[in-house]
Amino acid sequence: MALRLSFCFSRTTRFLHSSLNYDSKPKWTCSSAPVSQGDSGIHHNKNFQLKASNVQPLNAIALQAGVPANSLETEDVEAVSPTIKECVPIIETEKTDSALSFIVVGASGELARKKIFPALFSLFCEDRLPENFTIFGYARSALTNEELRNMIIRNLTCRIDKRKNCREKMDQFLKRCFYHSGQYSSEEHFLELDEKLKEKEAGRSSNRLFYLAIPPNIFIDVVRCARRRASSENGWTRVIVEKPFGRDSETSKELTRDLKQYLNEEQIFRIDHHLGEELVENLLVLRFSNLVFEPLWSRNYIRNVQIIFSEDKGLEGRGRYFDNYGIIRDIMQNHLLQVLALFAMETPVSLNAEDIRNEKVKVLRSMKPVKVEDAVIGQYKGDSSYPAFTDDPTVSDNSLTPTFAAATLFINNARWEGVPFLMIAGKALQSKRAEIRVQFRHVPGNLYNRKFGTDLDKVTNELVLRVQPDEAIYLKINNKVPGLGMRLDSSDLNLLFKSRYPREIPGVYERLLLDAVEGERRLFIRSDELDAAWKVFTPLLKTLEEKKTAPELYSYGSSGPVGVHYLAAKHGVRMGEFGC
Ligand SMILES: NC(=O)c1ccc[n+]([C@@H]2O[C@H](COP(=O)([O-])OP(=O)(O)OC[C@H]3O[C@@H](n4cnc5c(N)ncnc54)[C@H](OP(=O)(O)O)[C@@H]3O)[C@@H](O)[C@H]2O)c1
């Protein structure tokens, strides 16, 4: 049934409308003719399509039958599929002729080289970019177009297009890449960029996406210059901002206030690249499209939740940045807290970005700030084989910056009161691991208690959502060992993604770049979320810094500081295997 098309269609058309400034909405006209993906001359495909078992998209659950489609905002359009699937934007003639310009600011840097250009190339290989797209690198370094292309090609791979024509694809892609050298605070240089962009856009209506792959101290200069001299005159202008979004509540608010002098909230896409991970997306699918989990998702059945992010390497050339921020700001305050909010939120009204972000912000605002006694910080030390954190030449010798932290957080609401959420993040640990572990309560009056022995914690059900290594979802259950007699065993119901879905999983930057192009904000962080997230960690950060708290030293490649085991025990948490 034609319903299946609706979600893809309404999302992809967003970047086609071009007669409006900034993020204003397209108008729609309806007919009874079905809409085919080929109609727009653009690639309509998007990997996020949530379907119920009857093959209807789940977003169609929020149908408002009878609402005239052309009276809707685009966000509403997604919720009204039977009507909308027969509607097309009335700017059909313009949209096939619109242009999309990516401007990678800080193009000479590591992030641009290693992540952004390769992600754009993958999108190109997957036919996700519109026909008329151009990529401009902008930075101070004096590079020619050719030098930029040589720099880009070194990091391109044929991951998507493994066939013989990969090299051809690379050449086609590189032909769309250009460079403009300029200062970040020079309106004149951005005006020059604007002229070059207009030349490539060739009179088409244009949408422009700026990616700020630069240090945060120059964000505002760039945004000011881009807003005044290089924003689109007849389409949208959006800006992707990389973390860090401030160092604490005050500086984050200041950054938001400054950005909003030049941009409105709809134009700002605050990126946390970990949120582009497949399993983070899948968290909502798991919760809201399976009957079995949601009824258990509360303090009544869940004993504790662990959110773990461990790396098996220390610093990799980002010492100056890391020494200034530390693991709490780098990973916990943003990535892990976002995952926690998605995990714990109430059912949103719909899958629209604002509905999801509204629920996330409620969770964050219900959280108590982390107490010092509920946190452990550590720093890795070196030995004859591995350097210590402070051995890095860009890190100060007496640095107190934590490379490991664990904290217990609580959500003060009816669903979660009293349930400890143990967050653990660390570098130079024994293994590379990112996962959520949900430990369920004991079975009351369990008939088999005698068979389990004394440690009942070992045999409670546990749901593990693992991002790495090897994406997987598994549920620990107890079952009988086949044979005579009654022996019980704790075993796994295991969904290993690479076995079930052997196809290539898109990179996180690919997903997020495509979302930004399409105006999909679900995985980007809104300013009130950011504010609420900082409130959870700022008091702890202030205390640690004011008191100059020394982190507990741990060996490179170990399971982290011993203190974390005391913290877990204090809250009755059986530790996950983040480093053991
Ligand atoms: N690398 C990653 O994987 C990663 C991940 C998450 C977030 N981030 C964040 O994304 C941003 C960019 O990361 P990156 O690793 O690409 O940074 P980077 O290499 O240090 O900087 C990117 C470019 O910005 C310019 N730049 C650097 N320092 C500057 C300064 N003090 N003043 C003016 N311009 C300066 C340089 O270009 P020119 O000299 O040519 O102008 C440089 O090539 C940073 O804020 C970082 O924290 C990076």
The ligand as an SDF file (V2000), in Angstrom:
LIG
                    3D

 48 52  0  0  0  0  0  0  0  0999 V2000
   38.9360   15.7520   15.2380 N   0  0  0  0  0  0  0  0  0  0  0  0
   37.8360   15.1690   15.6540 C   0  0  0  0  0  0  0  0  0  0  0  0
   37.6100   13.9710   15.4350 O   0  0  0  0  0  0  0  0  0  0  0  0
   36.7820   15.9750   16.4120 C   0  0  0  0  0  0  0  0  0  0  0  0
   35.7140   15.3060   16.9770 C   0  0  0  0  0  0  0  0  0  0  0  0
   34.7330   16.0410   17.6280 C   0  0  0  0  0  0  0  0  0  0  0  0
   34.8220   17.3950   17.7130 C   0  0  0  0  0  0  0  0  0  0  0  0
   35.8770   18.0520   17.1780 N   0  0  0  0  0  0  0  0  0  0  0  0
   35.8970   19.5020   17.2760 C   0  0  0  0  0  0  0  0  0  0  0  0
   35.8040   20.0100   15.9570 O   0  0  0  0  0  0  0  0  0  0  0  0
   36.6450   21.1410   15.8050 C   0  0  0  0  0  0  0  0  0  0  0  0
   37.6340   20.8970   14.6870 C   0  0  0  0  0  0  0  0  0  0  0  0
   38.4170   19.7570   14.9540 O   0  0  0  0  0  0  0  0  0  0  0  0
   39.8460   19.4970   14.2880 P   0  0  0  0  0  0  0  0  0  0  0  0
   40.3860   18.3100   14.9440 O   0  0  0  0  0  0  0  0  0  0  0  0
   39.7220   19.5090   12.8080 O   0  0  0  0  0  0  0  0  0  0  0  0
   40.6260   20.7910   14.7590 O   0  0  0  0  0  0  0  0  0  0  0  0
   41.9540   21.4470   14.2090 P   0  0  0  0  0  0  0  0  0  0  0  0
   42.6020   20.5620   13.1930 O   0  0  0  0  0  0  0  0  0  0  0  0
   42.7220   21.8730   15.3810 O   0  0  0  0  0  0  0  0  0  0  0  0
   41.4050   22.7730   13.5440 O   0  0  0  0  0  0  0  0  0  0  0  0
   40.7260   22.8400   12.2990 C   0  0  0  0  0  0  0  0  0  0  0  0
   41.2530   24.0200   11.5150 C   0  0  0  0  0  0  0  0  0  0  0  0
   40.9370   25.2210   12.1980 O   0  0  0  0  0  0  0  0  0  0  0  0
   42.0090   26.1470   12.0420 C   0  0  0  0  0  0  0  0  0  0  0  0
   42.4970   26.5000   13.3860 N   0  0  0  0  0  0  0  0  0  0  0  0
   43.0380   25.6970   14.2970 C   0  0  0  0  0  0  0  0  0  0  0  0
   43.3590   26.3690   15.4130 N   0  0  0  0  0  0  0  0  0  0  0  0
   43.0040   27.6410   15.1910 C   0  0  0  0  0  0  0  0  0  0  0  0
   43.0670   28.8180   15.9620 C   0  0  0  0  0  0  0  0  0  0  0  0
   43.5360   28.8150   17.2060 N   0  0  0  0  0  0  0  0  0  0  0  0
   42.6060   29.9560   15.4340 N   0  0  0  0  0  0  0  0  0  0  0  0
   42.0970   29.9540   14.2050 C   0  0  0  0  0  0  0  0  0  0  0  0
   42.0210   28.8680   13.4230 N   0  0  0  0  0  0  0  0  0  0  0  0
   42.4500   27.7250   13.9070 C   0  0  0  0  0  0  0  0  0  0  0  0
   43.0890   25.4620   11.2360 C   0  0  0  0  0  0  0  0  0  0  0  0
   42.9390   25.8520    9.8770 O   0  0  0  0  0  0  0  0  0  0  0  0
   43.7620   27.0380    9.2000 P   0  0  0  0  0  0  0  0  0  0  0  0
   44.9850   27.2710    9.9970 O   0  0  0  0  0  0  0  0  0  0  0  0
   44.0450   26.5440    7.8220 O   0  0  0  0  0  0  0  0  0  0  0  0
   42.8280   28.1660    9.2210 O   0  0  0  0  0  0  0  0  0  0  0  0
   42.7630   23.9990   11.3650 C   0  0  0  0  0  0  0  0  0  0  0  0
   43.1460   23.2660   10.2280 O   0  0  0  0  0  0  0  0  0  0  0  0
   37.2890   21.3640   17.1500 C   0  0  0  0  0  0  0  0  0  0  0  0
   36.5670   22.3250   17.8540 O   0  0  0  0  0  0  0  0  0  0  0  0
   37.1870   20.0200   17.8430 C   0  0  0  0  0  0  0  0  0  0  0  0
   37.1360   20.1410   19.2180 O   0  0  0  0  0  0  0  0  0  0  0  0
   36.8450   17.3580   16.5220 C   0  0  0  0  0  0  0  0  0  0  0  0
  1  2  1  0
  2  3  2  0
  2  4  1  0
  4  5  1  0
  4 48  2  0
  5  6  2  0
  6  7  1  0
  7  8  2  0
  8  9  1  0
  8 48  1  0
  9 10  1  0
  9 46  1  0
 10 11  1  0
 11 12  1  0
 11 44  1  0
 12 13  1  0
 13 14  1  0
 14 15  2  0
 14 16  1  0
 14 17  1  0
 17 18  1  0
 18 19  2  0
 18 20  1  0
 18 21  1  0
 21 22  1  0
 22 23  1  0
 23 24  1  0
 23 42  1  0
 24 25  1  0
 25 26  1  0
 25 36  1  0
 26 27  1  0
 26 35  1  0
 27 28  2  0
 28 29  1  0
 29 30  1  0
 29 35  2  0
 30 31  1  0
 30 32  2  0
 32 33  1  0
 33 34  2  0
 34 35  1  0
 36 37  1  0
 36 42  1  0
 37 38  1  0
 38 39  2  0
 38 40  1  0
 38 41  1  0
 42 43  1  0
 44 45  1  0
 44 46  1  0
 46 47  1  0
M  CHG  2   8   1  16  -1
M  END
$$$$
